[in-house]
């Protein structure tokens, strides 16, 4: 049961990260992972910390769903380069698949008796 729950959380985290990057195409890695982890913890209580978010972002980059690009932060206090992310074509396809699956599951659950 715990493994199934973990898979659901990981799937949701994947969907959340992809949608977040899609809405904010240039997000630096350090504030990105902290912000996502904070939002997930506060709004969704999934128990996903910064390390899980960071490893999931790396997995999405490795699988070709996110495209990483090094650049200079718009924050003048940041002296080092930061990593920016954008959604690949493969990532956009995955978002569409996940949205369809989410709708399908919601429709099925809405038909259950109260």
N, C-alpha and C positions, 0 to 999 in steps of 0.2 A: 504494500500500500504506500509506503514512504517513497519508493522509487517512482511510482506513478505520479504522486504529488510533486515530486522533484521535476519530472519531465514536463508537467503542466506549467510549473513556475518558470522553467527554462524557456519553454515555448513562448510564454507571455513576455518574458524579459527580452527575447529576441525580437518579438513583434514591437514592443515598446521602444527599444533602441532604434530599430529601423524607422519607425514613424517619427521619432524625435529628430533623428538626423535628416529625414526628409523635410521636416518643417523648418529646421535650422541648419541649412546646408554647410555653414562654416562654423564648426564648434571645436574649440581646442580640447585636447585630450584631458588635461588635468581638471579644468573646471567642468568638462563634460562628464567624466566618470563620477565626480563628486555630486554634481547636480542631479544626474540620473539616479544615483544611489539614494540621495536624499528624497527625491520625489517619489521613488518607488516605496521607500520606507514610510514616508508620511502619508501618502495618498492610497497606497495599495497594500501595505503591510506584507510584502512578499518575503521579507527577510533577506534581500539581496544587498550585500555590502559592496564597497568599492572594488574589492578584489574580484568578486564575481562579475561585476559590470565590466571591469577592465579585461578579464579573460574572455568574456562573451564578445566584446568589441574586437579583440584580436582574432577570435574564431571567425567572426563575420568578415574580417579583412582577409584571413587565410582562405576562406571559401569563396571569395570574390563577390560577396554581397555589399561590402563597403569598400570604398577606395580611399586609402590613406594618402595624405600629402603634407609634407613638412612646409611650414611657413612661419612668418613673424606675427606675433600676437599684436592685436590692436591696443593692448594695455601697455603704456610706456614703461611701467615698472618691471615688466617681464623682460629679462635680458636674453633669455635663451629661445631657440626655436621651439614651436609647438606643433603638434600633429592635428591636422584638420581632416574631416571625413566628409565624403559625399556618397550618395547611393548609386550603385552601378545598375545597369539594365537588369542583371540577374537579381539584385536586391529589390528592384521595383516589381519584378515578377513574383518574388516571394511575398512581398507585402500584399499584392492582389490575392494570392492564394490564401494567405493567413486571414485576410478580411472576409473572403468567401467562407472559410471554415468557421470563423467566429460567428458569422451570420447564421450559418447552418446550425451550429450548436445552440445559439440563442433561440432560433425558431423551434428546435426540438424541445428545449427546456420549457419554452412558453406554452407548449401543448400538454405538459404534465398537469394532472389534477392538483388543485390547491390543497 
